[in-house]
Structures are given as structure tokens and as C-alpha cells.
């Protein structure tokens, strides 16, 4: 064989070897601000987990602003992105089972709740197939949702008539019990909505005080131990994209990243965010945190019970043993919290 032919054959072999070990770069869509924990800690953390599990064979790249929040799932189904995160409450009527984790009254961290959420998904909610068309790779809930307002609130009764931005889902049912006047805008619009006076308050977890600069436009926090509600998130992947990955990479991701490991990581990130924001709020001289009195906590417990009955009935009607699923969430959260 001539030298030129040998060199050509060697070059082809090198190219083939390089191609076989080429990284799979997954496009991950997000609608949150660049510095939000969902981007910085959760989705970037997902990339790190995937790279570690596959020895660098699978990586990812975050893309912001590809579509508005309610269109994220369709974005992945249409092939415009490989992965995304969605907030279930932004798509009324599309999800029912996901409201289970949003109910008021759960005790425990976002980490415990997120782990319990994934376990109850496998045990009960998979039957509903609400994420059909995509691959579900992680579930999470933020920490307890509280009321942040631009005027002082010291009692439960003072929430009646408060114009409040709501994210949807169970928060809307709780708001109806409280007498809040609901305003629906995506989370990235919260600052301007409060700053313009279009809303007096917002229902969010504590960590969003930092993420959306609520310390500037909602200087008062009225909190219920355990929260008024929680919020449900899912991270989704194109099933077609997953199926196209090498089998070894698929197995590594399924065994070490997707499901409970990733859900736990997201919950931890929510908890850390809440802790940082609480410390910042307590340190700000013009910010105030008021914890509901025992009397108001008892009053809200009655409201929460009505909300739970309503939502569990909806889930039951969808074909799930709602009470058993609810008990499982509480049991798994208690198990995680005791560890």
C-alpha cells in the first residue's frame, strides 16, 4: 500500500474514533433569569451530573428565552430543545396529579418533598401519564410558599382583598379561601408587577426574595409554618433524543442521574436558596417577617383542609387512589426528614 493510502486510512480511522466518542450536547431550555437557582444550581448541576455519570459522553448547554413558560413542554415535543423545566401551574387543566405535592400541610424540607414526590410519581401518578410525549427525568417542589407584600400584613384577615400575583395550581385554591384577588403573570414579571402597583403582593417561596428582588418591592413577609402551598416543577427530555443516545449512556443516566437523584438535588437547591434569602431579609433593616399567630394558624388549618379535600377529589376522579397517594407523600417526607 502506498504511503499516501496509509496516511489516508489512518486519518479516516482517527476521524471514526473521534466521532464514536463525540459528546452528545443537549440543548436545555429555561425561562428563568440567568442567576436564578433553577439555572445556576439545578440545570447546571444536571449537566455536571450527566457528564460525571457518562464520563463526559453526554453534556448540555443552557439556552434562555426560547419560549414563554407555558410553551416549554411543547418546545421539547417539537424538537426545538432537548430538555426543559416546567411549572405545572402555568398550564391550567393540563395537569391534575401534580397538584398532590402542592397541597398545604406538608411538614419538611423541599428536599424531602421532592424525593417523596418522585416516589409517589412512580407508585401512583405514572398511571395518569400526564407527561406523555416526553421523558420525565426529575420532579421537584420549592419550599413553603408564603405571602410577600408591599404593605404590612400582620393577621390572616388582612390578606382578604390583597391583589396578589399567583402562579396557578393549588395556590389559586388557597387564594380563594384567603380572599386574595389573584393576578396571573409569569414569575419573571413579578418585580415590575409589584413595582408598578398592579399587585400588592405575591405568593412565592422565600428564596424568590433574592431571585426576583422582592426585598425591594415586597418588604413584608407573612408566613405560615409549613407554608400556604408548594409549587410543582418537572424537568423533561425529548424521548426521541434519549432513545438516540448510546445504550451505555442511557443506562448511566437512568442509574445515576434521572429520577430520584436529580429530584433530590433540586430539592436541596431550593432549600439552600430559601435559607440564603431568609438571612438576607432578616438582615435588611426595612424588611419584616411576621409569623402567623397560633389563632391564625388554626384558622388557616381549616382552610387548608377544605383545599385538600377539593384537590384530592379531583385526583381521585382522574383515576388515582388520592388518599393513599397523599399519605405516601407524608410518610416519605417523614422518613427523609428523620434521616
CORTA-V114377 format. One record per pair of residues at least 12 apart in sequence whose C-alpha atoms are under 6 Angstrom apart, sorted by the first residue. I is the first residue (numbers start at 1). J is the second residue. Records with the same first field share a line. If there is no record, write none. Layout:
BEGIN
I: J / J
END
This chain:
BEGIN
23: 57 / 58
24: 58 / 59
25: 59 / 60
26: 60 / 82
27: 60 / 61 / 81 / 82
28: 61 / 62 / 63 / 82 / 83 / 84
29: 63 / 64 / 84
30: 64
31: 64 / 65 / 69
36: 211
42: 266
47: 59 / 60
53: 252
54: 249
70: 90 / 91
76: 238
82: 237 / 238
83: 236 / 237
84: 235 / 236
85: 234 / 235
86: 233 / 234
87: 232 / 233
88: 232
89: 168 / 169
90: 168
97: 315
102: 170 / 229 / 230 / 231
103: 229
104: 228 / 229 / 304
107: 226
110: 142 / 143 / 267 / 271
111: 264 / 267 / 268
112: 333 / 336
113: 333
114: 140 / 141 / 263 / 264 / 267
115: 260 / 264
116: 329 / 332 / 333
118: 139 / 260
134: 237 / 238 / 239
135: 236 / 237 / 238 / 239
136: 236
137: 235 / 236 / 258 / 259
138: 234 / 235 / 259 / 262 / 263
139: 233 / 234 / 263
140: 233 / 263
141: 231 / 232 / 233
142: 231 / 270
143: 205
144: 205 / 226 / 227 / 230
145: 204 / 205 / 227 / 228 / 229 / 230
146: 203 / 204 / 205 / 223 / 227 / 228
147: 202 / 203 / 221 / 222
148: 201 / 202 / 218 / 220 / 221
149: 200 / 201 / 218 / 220
150: 200 / 218 / 219
152: 220
156: 296
160: 178 / 179 / 180
161: 179 / 180 / 181
162: 180 / 181
163: 181 / 199 / 200
164: 181 / 182 / 183 / 199 / 200 / 201 / 202
165: 182 / 183 / 184 / 202
166: 182 / 183 / 184 / 203
171: 229
195: 217
206: 274
207: 273 / 274 / 277
209: 277
210: 277
219: 287
220: 287 / 288
221: 289
222: 290 / 291
223: 291
224: 292
END
